[in-house]
Amino acid sequence: MKIPHRALGIVREIVTELRHDITYASEDLVFIDHNAYLLQFTDFPDVMHLYFNIEFPRKKPQP
């Protein structure tokens, strides 16, 4: 059984620099800002998929 290396520490640093928070991390998925978007690790160490949640509620405009 081969356990793939996931660079979660690097991803955490990048997400923090962008002023976002990691809500949850599973085997190959990283949920960011309560599912606003997520990152998916791939079989290639230098490639990740980025998915946006188009149903995520947007902030209401300030009056």
HTML snippet that shows the backbone in 3Dmol.js (N, CA, C, O; Angstrom):
<script src="https://3Dmol.org/build/3Dmol-min.js"></script>
<div id="view" style="width:600px;height:400px;position:relative"></div>
<script>
const pdb = `
ATOM      1  N   MET A   1       0.840  -1.174   0.000  1.00  0.00           N
ATOM      2  CA  MET A   1       0.000   0.000   0.000  1.00  0.00           C
ATOM      3  C   MET A   1       0.884   1.237   0.000  1.00  0.00           C
ATOM      4  O   MET A   1       1.705   1.427   0.897  1.00  0.00           O
ATOM      5  N   LYS A   2       0.710   2.064  -1.003  1.00  0.00           N
ATOM      6  CA  LYS A   2       1.497   3.286  -1.115  1.00  0.00           C
ATOM      7  C   LYS A   2       0.657   4.480  -0.651  1.00  0.00           C
ATOM      8  O   LYS A   2      -0.434   4.720  -1.168  1.00  0.00           O
ATOM      9  N   ILE A   3       1.171   5.212   0.311  1.00  0.00           N
ATOM     10  CA  ILE A   3       0.492   6.406   0.808  1.00  0.00           C
ATOM     11  C   ILE A   3       1.087   7.614   0.098  1.00  0.00           C
ATOM     12  O   ILE A   3       2.279   7.887   0.233  1.00  0.00           O
ATOM     13  N   PRO A   4       0.262   8.345  -0.660  1.00  0.00           N
ATOM     14  CA  PRO A   4       0.789   9.492  -1.406  1.00  0.00           C
ATOM     15  C   PRO A   4       1.162  10.647  -0.490  1.00  0.00           C
ATOM     16  O   PRO A   4       0.541  10.857   0.551  1.00  0.00           O
ATOM     17  N   HIS A   5       2.177  11.385  -0.890  1.00  0.00           N
ATOM     18  CA  HIS A   5       2.604  12.564  -0.144  1.00  0.00           C
ATOM     19  C   HIS A   5       1.718  13.737  -0.532  1.00  0.00           C
ATOM     20  O   HIS A   5       1.561  14.030  -1.718  1.00  0.00           O
ATOM     21  N   ARG A   6       1.147  14.400   0.437  1.00  0.00           N
ATOM     22  CA  ARG A   6       0.310  15.581   0.199  1.00  0.00           C
ATOM     23  C   ARG A   6       0.965  16.774   0.882  1.00  0.00           C
ATOM     24  O   ARG A   6       1.276  16.721   2.072  1.00  0.00           O
ATOM     25  N   ALA A   7       1.171  17.829   0.142  1.00  0.00           N
ATOM     26  CA  ALA A   7       1.854  19.024   0.661  1.00  0.00           C
ATOM     27  C   ALA A   7       0.867  19.952   1.355  1.00  0.00           C
ATOM     28  O   ALA A   7       0.732  21.115   0.974  1.00  0.00           O
ATOM     29  N   LEU A   8       0.179  19.448   2.366  1.00  0.00           N
ATOM     30  CA  LEU A   8      -0.830  20.241   3.058  1.00  0.00           C
ATOM     31  C   LEU A   8      -0.214  21.444   3.773  1.00  0.00           C
ATOM     32  O   LEU A   8      -0.848  22.496   3.858  1.00  0.00           O
ATOM     33  N   GLY A   9       0.995  21.308   4.279  1.00  0.00           N
ATOM     34  CA  GLY A   9       1.651  22.436   4.950  1.00  0.00           C
ATOM     35  C   GLY A   9       1.870  23.605   4.008  1.00  0.00           C
ATOM     36  O   GLY A   9       1.654  24.757   4.386  1.00  0.00           O
ATOM     37  N   ILE A  10       2.291  23.326   2.800  1.00  0.00           N
ATOM     38  CA  ILE A  10       2.501  24.385   1.803  1.00  0.00           C
ATOM     39  C   ILE A  10       1.172  25.013   1.421  1.00  0.00           C
ATOM     40  O   ILE A  10       1.062  26.234   1.310  1.00  0.00           O
ATOM     41  N   VAL A  11       0.163  24.171   1.219  1.00  0.00           N
ATOM     42  CA  VAL A  11      -1.164  24.684   0.879  1.00  0.00           C
ATOM     43  C   VAL A  11      -1.690  25.566   2.006  1.00  0.00           C
ATOM     44  O   VAL A  11      -2.267  26.621   1.746  1.00  0.00           O
ATOM     45  N   ARG A  12      -1.500  25.149   3.240  1.00  0.00           N
ATOM     46  CA  ARG A  12      -1.951  25.939   4.398  1.00  0.00           C
ATOM     47  C   ARG A  12      -1.264  27.306   4.411  1.00  0.00           C
ATOM     48  O   ARG A  12      -1.922  28.311   4.682  1.00  0.00           O
ATOM     49  N   GLU A  13       0.021  27.371   4.131  1.00  0.00           N
ATOM     50  CA  GLU A  13       0.741  28.644   4.095  1.00  0.00           C
ATOM     51  C   GLU A  13       0.194  29.556   3.001  1.00  0.00           C
ATOM     52  O   GLU A  13       0.002  30.751   3.228  1.00  0.00           O
ATOM     53  N   ILE A  14      -0.056  29.005   1.827  1.00  0.00           N
ATOM     54  CA  ILE A  14      -0.584  29.807   0.714  1.00  0.00           C
ATOM     55  C   ILE A  14      -1.969  30.335   1.048  1.00  0.00           C
ATOM     56  O   ILE A  14      -2.251  31.515   0.841  1.00  0.00           O
ATOM     57  N   VAL A  15      -2.831  29.472   1.562  1.00  0.00           N
ATOM     58  CA  VAL A  15      -4.196  29.871   1.911  1.00  0.00           C
ATOM     59  C   VAL A  15      -4.177  30.950   2.993  1.00  0.00           C
ATOM     60  O   VAL A  15      -4.951  31.905   2.921  1.00  0.00           O
ATOM     61  N   THR A  16      -3.314  30.813   3.981  1.00  0.00           N
ATOM     62  CA  THR A  16      -3.200  31.809   5.050  1.00  0.00           C
ATOM     63  C   THR A  16      -2.710  33.142   4.508  1.00  0.00           C
ATOM     64  O   THR A  16      -3.204  34.193   4.915  1.00  0.00           O
ATOM     65  N   GLU A  17      -1.749  33.114   3.597  1.00  0.00           N
ATOM     66  CA  GLU A  17      -1.246  34.355   2.991  1.00  0.00           C
ATOM     67  C   GLU A  17      -2.342  35.070   2.203  1.00  0.00           C
ATOM     68  O   GLU A  17      -2.327  36.296   2.087  1.00  0.00           O
ATOM     69  N   LEU A  18      -3.286  34.308   1.663  1.00  0.00           N
ATOM     70  CA  LEU A  18      -4.405  34.888   0.920  1.00  0.00           C
ATOM     71  C   LEU A  18      -5.545  35.330   1.844  1.00  0.00           C
ATOM     72  O   LEU A  18      -6.600  35.763   1.379  1.00  0.00           O
ATOM     73  N   ARG A  19      -5.317  35.215   3.160  1.00  0.00           N
ATOM     74  CA  ARG A  19      -6.273  35.593   4.200  1.00  0.00           C
ATOM     75  C   ARG A  19      -7.551  34.762   4.137  1.00  0.00           C
ATOM     76  O   ARG A  19      -8.656  35.284   4.286  1.00  0.00           O
ATOM     77  N   HIS A  20      -7.384  33.476   3.917  1.00  0.00           N
ATOM     78  CA  HIS A  20      -8.487  32.525   3.957  1.00  0.00           C
ATOM     79  C   HIS A  20      -8.174  31.483   5.018  1.00  0.00           C
ATOM     80  O   HIS A  20      -7.066  31.440   5.552  1.00  0.00           O
ATOM     81  N   ASP A  21      -9.158  30.646   5.318  1.00  0.00           N
ATOM     82  CA  ASP A  21      -8.984  29.615   6.330  1.00  0.00           C
ATOM     83  C   ASP A  21      -9.312  28.240   5.754  1.00  0.00           C
ATOM     84  O   ASP A  21     -10.235  28.097   4.952  1.00  0.00           O
ATOM     85  N   ILE A  22      -8.555  27.241   6.164  1.00  0.00           N
ATOM     86  CA  ILE A  22      -8.882  25.868   5.827  1.00  0.00           C
ATOM     87  C   ILE A  22      -9.902  25.391   6.849  1.00  0.00           C
ATOM     88  O   ILE A  22      -9.643  25.383   8.053  1.00  0.00           O
ATOM     89  N   THR A  23     -11.059  24.996   6.350  1.00  0.00           N
ATOM     90  CA  THR A  23     -12.127  24.528   7.220  1.00  0.00           C
ATOM     91  C   THR A  23     -11.959  23.060   7.549  1.00  0.00           C
ATOM     92  O   THR A  23     -12.167  22.642   8.688  1.00  0.00           O
ATOM     93  N   TYR A  24     -11.578  22.272   6.541  1.00  0.00           N
ATOM     94  CA  TYR A  24     -11.466  20.833   6.728  1.00  0.00           C
ATOM     95  C   TYR A  24     -10.535  20.276   5.664  1.00  0.00           C
ATOM     96  O   TYR A  24     -10.529  20.756   4.531  1.00  0.00           O
ATOM     97  N   ALA A  25      -9.767  19.289   6.012  1.00  0.00           N
ATOM     98  CA  ALA A  25      -8.900  18.608   5.042  1.00  0.00           C
ATOM     99  C   ALA A  25      -9.130  17.110   5.181  1.00  0.00           C
ATOM    100  O   ALA A  25      -9.057  16.557   6.278  1.00  0.00           O
ATOM    101  N   SER A  26      -9.408  16.465   4.060  1.00  0.00           N
ATOM    102  CA  SER A  26      -9.580  15.011   4.056  1.00  0.00           C
ATOM    103  C   SER A  26      -8.434  14.387   3.268  1.00  0.00           C
ATOM    104  O   SER A  26      -7.382  15.005   3.107  1.00  0.00           O
ATOM    105  N   GLU A  27      -8.629  13.184   2.784  1.00  0.00           N
ATOM    106  CA  GLU A  27      -7.554  12.461   2.116  1.00  0.00           C
ATOM    107  C   GLU A  27      -6.951  13.237   0.947  1.00  0.00           C
ATOM    108  O   GLU A  27      -5.732  13.398   0.880  1.00  0.00           O
ATOM    109  N   ASP A  28      -7.784  13.718   0.031  1.00  0.00           N
ATOM    110  CA  ASP A  28      -7.254  14.459  -1.115  1.00  0.00           C
ATOM    111  C   ASP A  28      -7.958  15.796  -1.339  1.00  0.00           C
ATOM    112  O   ASP A  28      -7.699  16.462  -2.341  1.00  0.00           O
ATOM    113  N   LEU A  29      -8.837  16.199  -0.431  1.00  0.00           N
ATOM    114  CA  LEU A  29      -9.575  17.450  -0.578  1.00  0.00           C
ATOM    115  C   LEU A  29      -9.260  18.402   0.561  1.00  0.00           C
ATOM    116  O   LEU A  29      -9.056  17.984   1.701  1.00  0.00           O
ATOM    117  N   VAL A  30      -9.223  19.688   0.237  1.00  0.00           N
ATOM    118  CA  VAL A  30      -9.030  20.739   1.231  1.00  0.00           C
ATOM    119  C   VAL A  30     -10.174  21.734   1.055  1.00  0.00           C
ATOM    120  O   VAL A  30     -10.253  22.425   0.040  1.00  0.00           O
ATOM    121  N   PHE A  31     -11.060  21.802   2.048  1.00  0.00           N
ATOM    122  CA  PHE A  31     -12.197  22.717   2.007  1.00  0.00           C
ATOM    123  C   PHE A  31     -11.774  24.044   2.611  1.00  0.00           C
ATOM    124  O   PHE A  31     -11.194  24.090   3.696  1.00  0.00           O
ATOM    125  N   ILE A  32     -12.071  25.127   1.898  1.00  0.00           N
ATOM    126  CA  ILE A  32     -11.605  26.441   2.309  1.00  0.00           C
ATOM    127  C   ILE A  32     -12.792  27.370   2.512  1.00  0.00           C
ATOM    128  O   ILE A  32     -13.718  27.397   1.702  1.00  0.00           O
ATOM    129  N   ASP A  33     -12.755  28.128   3.592  1.00  0.00           N
ATOM    130  CA  ASP A  33     -13.794  29.104   3.941  1.00  0.00           C
ATOM    131  C   ASP A  33     -15.188  28.493   3.920  1.00  0.00           C
ATOM    132  O   ASP A  33     -16.087  28.986   3.238  1.00  0.00           O
ATOM    133  N   HIS A  34     -15.353  27.416   4.675  1.00  0.00           N
ATOM    134  CA  HIS A  34     -16.655  26.757   4.830  1.00  0.00           C
ATOM    135  C   HIS A  34     -17.278  26.415   3.483  1.00  0.00           C
ATOM    136  O   HIS A  34     -18.452  26.695   3.242  1.00  0.00           O
ATOM    137  N   ASN A  35     -16.490  25.813   2.619  1.00  0.00           N
ATOM    138  CA  ASN A  35     -16.932  25.289   1.331  1.00  0.00           C
ATOM    139  C   ASN A  35     -17.147  26.359   0.265  1.00  0.00           C
ATOM    140  O   ASN A  35     -17.893  26.125  -0.685  1.00  0.00           O
ATOM    141  N   ALA A  36     -16.525  27.509   0.392  1.00  0.00           N
ATOM    142  CA  ALA A  36     -16.592  28.515  -0.670  1.00  0.00           C
ATOM    143  C   ALA A  36     -15.858  27.987  -1.907  1.00  0.00           C
ATOM    144  O   ALA A  36     -16.300  28.182  -3.039  1.00  0.00           O
ATOM    145  N   TYR A  37     -14.753  27.330  -1.669  1.00  0.00           N
ATOM    146  CA  TYR A  37     -14.040  26.637  -2.745  1.00  0.00           C
ATOM    147  C   TYR A  37     -13.212  25.529  -2.130  1.00  0.00           C
ATOM    148  O   TYR A  37     -12.992  25.498  -0.919  1.00  0.00           O
ATOM    149  N   LEU A  38     -12.756  24.618  -2.976  1.00  0.00           N
ATOM    150  CA  LEU A  38     -11.935  23.528  -2.466  1.00  0.00           C
ATOM    151  C   LEU A  38     -10.812  23.212  -3.427  1.00  0.00           C
ATOM    152  O   LEU A  38     -10.891  23.474  -4.627  1.00  0.00           O
ATOM    153  N   LEU A  39      -9.771  22.646  -2.865  1.00  0.00           N
ATOM    154  CA  LEU A  39      -8.606  22.196  -3.628  1.00  0.00           C
ATOM    155  C   LEU A  39      -8.566  20.678  -3.566  1.00  0.00           C
ATOM    156  O   LEU A  39      -8.868  20.077  -2.535  1.00  0.00           O
ATOM    157  N   GLN A  40      -8.188  20.066  -4.691  1.00  0.00           N
ATOM    158  CA  GLN A  40      -8.070  18.609  -4.727  1.00  0.00           C
ATOM    159  C   GLN A  40      -6.666  18.240  -5.180  1.00  0.00           C
ATOM    160  O   GLN A  40      -6.203  18.660  -6.241  1.00  0.00           O
ATOM    161  N   PHE A  41      -6.001  17.445  -4.353  1.00  0.00           N
ATOM    162  CA  PHE A  41      -4.693  16.925  -4.732  1.00  0.00           C
ATOM    163  C   PHE A  41      -4.872  15.910  -5.855  1.00  0.00           C
ATOM    164  O   PHE A  41      -5.910  15.255  -5.943  1.00  0.00           O
ATOM    165  N   THR A  42      -3.866  15.779  -6.711  1.00  0.00           N
ATOM    166  CA  THR A  42      -3.886  14.809  -7.796  1.00  0.00           C
ATOM    167  C   THR A  42      -2.748  13.818  -7.606  1.00  0.00           C
ATOM    168  O   THR A  42      -2.027  13.871  -6.610  1.00  0.00           O
ATOM    169  N   ASP A  43      -2.593  12.927  -8.552  1.00  0.00           N
ATOM    170  CA  ASP A  43      -1.491  11.965  -8.497  1.00  0.00           C
ATOM    171  C   ASP A  43      -0.139  12.607  -8.821  1.00  0.00           C
ATOM    172  O   ASP A  43       0.913  12.001  -8.617  1.00  0.00           O
ATOM    173  N   PHE A  44      -0.184  13.833  -9.326  1.00  0.00           N
ATOM    174  CA  PHE A  44       1.040  14.557  -9.665  1.00  0.00           C
ATOM    175  C   PHE A  44       1.317  15.582  -8.560  1.00  0.00           C
ATOM    176  O   PHE A  44       0.438  16.387  -8.250  1.00  0.00           O
ATOM    177  N   PRO A  45       2.495  15.577  -7.966  1.00  0.00           N
ATOM    178  CA  PRO A  45       2.759  16.437  -6.804  1.00  0.00           C
ATOM    179  C   PRO A  45       2.698  17.942  -7.085  1.00  0.00           C
ATOM    180  O   PRO A  45       2.526  18.728  -6.153  1.00  0.00           O
ATOM    181  N   ASP A  46       2.833  18.355  -8.339  1.00  0.00           N
ATOM    182  CA  ASP A  46       2.823  19.782  -8.642  1.00  0.00           C
ATOM    183  C   ASP A  46       1.523  20.232  -9.314  1.00  0.00           C
ATOM    184  O   ASP A  46       1.473  21.318  -9.891  1.00  0.00           O
ATOM    185  N   VAL A  47       0.468  19.406  -9.245  1.00  0.00           N
ATOM    186  CA  VAL A  47      -0.817  19.740  -9.863  1.00  0.00           C
ATOM    187  C   VAL A  47      -1.931  19.579  -8.837  1.00  0.00           C
ATOM    188  O   VAL A  47      -2.021  18.566  -8.143  1.00  0.00           O
ATOM    189  N   MET A  48      -2.784  20.612  -8.757  1.00  0.00           N
ATOM    190  CA  MET A  48      -3.978  20.550  -7.906  1.00  0.00           C
ATOM    191  C   MET A  48      -5.150  21.063  -8.722  1.00  0.00           C
ATOM    192  O   MET A  48      -4.984  21.865  -9.641  1.00  0.00           O
ATOM    193  N   HIS A  49      -6.339  20.587  -8.369  1.00  0.00           N
ATOM    194  CA  HIS A  49      -7.561  21.085  -8.994  1.00  0.00           C
ATOM    195  C   HIS A  49      -8.205  22.084  -8.046  1.00  0.00           C
ATOM    196  O   HIS A  49      -8.179  21.908  -6.828  1.00  0.00           O
ATOM    197  N   LEU A  50      -8.786  23.140  -8.620  1.00  0.00           N
ATOM    198  CA  LEU A  50      -9.464  24.167  -7.846  1.00  0.00           C
ATOM    199  C   LEU A  50     -10.923  24.185  -8.296  1.00  0.00           C
ATOM    200  O   LEU A  50     -11.212  24.324  -9.484  1.00  0.00           O
ATOM    201  N   TYR A  51     -11.838  24.042  -7.336  1.00  0.00           N
ATOM    202  CA  TYR A  51     -13.265  24.046  -7.623  1.00  0.00           C
ATOM    203  C   TYR A  51     -13.934  25.151  -6.802  1.00  0.00           C
ATOM    204  O   TYR A  51     -13.695  25.281  -5.601  1.00  0.00           O
ATOM    205  N   PHE A  52     -14.774  25.940  -7.470  1.00  0.00           N
ATOM    206  CA  PHE A  52     -15.521  26.998  -6.799  1.00  0.00           C
ATOM    207  C   PHE A  52     -16.954  26.547  -6.575  1.00  0.00           C
ATOM    208  O   PHE A  52     -17.552  25.910  -7.442  1.00  0.00           O
ATOM    209  N   ASN A  53     -17.499  26.873  -5.428  1.00  0.00           N
ATOM    210  CA  ASN A  53     -18.879  26.563  -5.101  1.00  0.00           C
ATOM    211  C   ASN A  53     -19.744  27.708  -5.603  1.00  0.00           C
ATOM    212  O   ASN A  53     -19.805  28.766  -4.976  1.00  0.00           O
ATOM    213  N   ILE A  54     -20.413  27.502  -6.731  1.00  0.00           N
ATOM    214  CA  ILE A  54     -21.208  28.589  -7.322  1.00  0.00           C
ATOM    215  C   ILE A  54     -22.494  28.837  -6.548  1.00  0.00           C
ATOM    216  O   ILE A  54     -23.162  29.846  -6.775  1.00  0.00           O
ATOM    217  N   GLU A  55     -22.856  27.931  -5.634  1.00  0.00           N
ATOM    218  CA  GLU A  55     -24.050  28.114  -4.818  1.00  0.00           C
ATOM    219  C   GLU A  55     -23.738  28.726  -3.455  1.00  0.00           C
ATOM    220  O   GLU A  55     -24.640  28.917  -2.638  1.00  0.00           O
ATOM    221  N   PHE A  56     -22.477  29.031  -3.209  1.00  0.00           N
ATOM    222  CA  PHE A  56     -22.089  29.603  -1.920  1.00  0.00           C
ATOM    223  C   PHE A  56     -22.688  31.002  -1.810  1.00  0.00           C
ATOM    224  O   PHE A  56     -22.595  31.785  -2.755  1.00  0.00           O
ATOM    225  N   PRO A  57     -23.302  31.329  -0.674  1.00  0.00           N
ATOM    226  CA  PRO A  57     -23.925  32.658  -0.547  1.00  0.00           C
ATOM    227  C   PRO A  57     -22.876  33.766  -0.554  1.00  0.00           C
ATOM    228  O   PRO A  57     -21.874  33.706   0.159  1.00  0.00           O
ATOM    229  N   ARG A  58     -23.131  34.762  -1.367  1.00  0.00           N
ATOM    230  CA  ARG A  58     -22.234  35.913  -1.412  1.00  0.00           C
ATOM    231  C   ARG A  58     -22.579  36.866  -0.291  1.00  0.00           C
ATOM    232  O   ARG A  58     -23.697  36.869   0.223  1.00  0.00           O
ATOM    233  N   LYS A  59     -21.611  37.668   0.076  1.00  0.00           N
ATOM    234  CA  LYS A  59     -21.855  38.668   1.116  1.00  0.00           C
ATOM    235  C   LYS A  59     -22.841  39.697   0.606  1.00  0.00           C
ATOM    236  O   LYS A  59     -22.809  40.089  -0.561  1.00  0.00           O
ATOM    237  N   LYS A  60     -23.716  40.128   1.494  1.00  0.00           N
ATOM    238  CA  LYS A  60     -24.696  41.168   1.115  1.00  0.00           C
ATOM    239  C   LYS A  60     -23.980  42.507   1.048  1.00  0.00           C
ATOM    240  O   LYS A  60     -23.116  42.793   1.878  1.00  0.00           O
ATOM    241  N   PRO A  61     -24.334  43.331   0.065  1.00  0.00           N
ATOM    242  CA  PRO A  61     -23.698  44.652  -0.028  1.00  0.00           C
ATOM    243  C   PRO A  61     -24.033  45.521   1.178  1.00  0.00           C
ATOM    244  O   PRO A  61     -25.140  45.464   1.713  1.00  0.00           O
ATOM    245  N   GLN A  62     -23.074  46.313   1.589  1.00  0.00           N
ATOM    246  CA  GLN A  62     -23.263  47.234   2.714  1.00  0.00           C
ATOM    247  C   GLN A  62     -24.093  48.423   2.261  1.00  0.00           C
ATOM    248  O   GLN A  62     -23.807  48.997   1.210  1.00  0.00           O
ATOM    249  N   PRO A  63     -25.127  48.817   3.029  1.00  0.00           N
ATOM    250  CA  PRO A  63     -25.946  49.994   2.637  1.00  0.00           C
ATOM    251  C   PRO A  63     -25.228  51.299   2.843  1.00  0.00           C
ATOM    252  O   PRO A  63     -25.784  52.361   2.562  1.00  0.00           O
TER     253      PRO A  63
END
`;
const viewer = $3Dmol.createViewer("view");
viewer.addModel(pdb, "pdb");
viewer.setStyle({}, {cartoon: {color: "spectrum"}});
viewer.zoomTo();
viewer.render();
</script>
